[in-house]
Amino acid sequence: MNIEVKKESLRRLAIAQGHLQKVREMVEDEEYCPDIIHQSQAVQSSLKKIDQIILEGHLDCCVLANINAPKAKKEKLIKEIVDLFDKNGK
């Protein structure tokens, strides 16, 4: 993993963790449900952005680095990405 991707991912994970802790506190305090959902959606959005950053880093560092690899290796890399999105779609 690229050092910049790692740094940015960790920074954003810390932010998402703070948002998630806030959701937990809101539930414990029995705050207004739509407000809790709004905060939960912020967590989900943060996690999606982190996924995007990590995927872009993977494509840049791992996939492009193997662009001239044997066909079997390229097919494995493609399958990994397809499987990743297939799991997310379910």
C-alpha positions in Angstrom: 0.0 0.0 0.0 1.3 3.4 -0.9 2.3 5.5 2.1 0.0 8.4 1.1 -3.0 6.1 0.6 -2.3 4.6 4.0 -2.0 8.0 5.7 -5.2 9.3 4.1 -7.1 6.1 4.9 -6.0 6.1 8.5 -6.9 9.8 8.9 -10.4 9.2 7.4 -10.9 6.1 9.5 -10.2 8.1 12.6 -12.9 10.6 11.5 -15.3 7.8 10.8 -14.6 6.2 14.1 -15.5 9.5 15.8 -18.8 9.7 13.8 -19.6 6.1 14.8 -18.9 6.8 18.5 -21.3 9.8 18.2 -24.0 7.5 16.7 -23.5 5.1 19.7 -23.9 8.0 22.1 -27.0 9.3 20.4 -28.6 5.8 20.6 -27.6 5.5 24.3 -29.1 9.0 24.9 -32.2 8.1 22.9 -31.9 11.1 20.7 -34.3 11.9 17.9 -34.2 8.9 15.4 -33.8 11.0 12.2 -30.8 12.7 13.7 -29.2 9.3 14.6 -29.8 8.1 11.0 -28.3 11.3 9.6 -25.2 10.7 11.7 -25.1 7.0 10.7 -25.3 8.0 7.0 -22.2 10.2 7.6 -20.3 7.2 8.8 -21.4 5.1 5.8 -20.4 7.9 3.5 -17.0 8.2 5.1 -16.4 4.4 4.8 -17.4 4.5 1.1 -14.8 7.2 0.5 -12.2 5.2 2.4 -13.0 2.2 0.1 -12.6 4.4 -2.9 -9.2 5.7 -1.8 -7.9 2.2 -1.0 -9.3 0.9 -4.3 -7.6 3.7 -6.3 -4.3 3.0 -4.5 -4.7 -0.7 -5.2 -5.3 -0.1 -8.9 -2.4 2.3 -9.1 0.1 0.3 -7.1 -0.8 -3.4 -7.6 -2.8 -3.6 -10.8 -0.9 -1.2 -13.0 2.4 -2.7 -11.7 1.3 -6.0 -13.1 0.0 -4.7 -16.4 2.7 -6.8 -18.3 2.3 -9.8 -16.0 1.4 -13.2 -17.4 -2.2 -13.6 -18.4 -3.1 -15.8 -15.4 -1.8 -13.2 -13.0 -3.8 -10.4 -14.7 -6.9 -12.6 -14.7 -6.5 -13.2 -11.0 -6.3 -9.4 -10.3 -9.4 -8.8 -12.4 -11.3 -11.6 -10.7 -10.4 -10.1 -7.2 -11.8 -6.7 -8.2 -14.9 -8.2 -9.8 -15.5 -10.4 -6.7 -15.1 -7.4 -4.5 -17.9 -5.5 -6.2 -20.0 -8.6 -6.5 -19.9 -9.0 -2.7 -20.8 -5.3 -2.3 -23.8 -5.6 -4.6 -25.4 -8.3 -2.6 
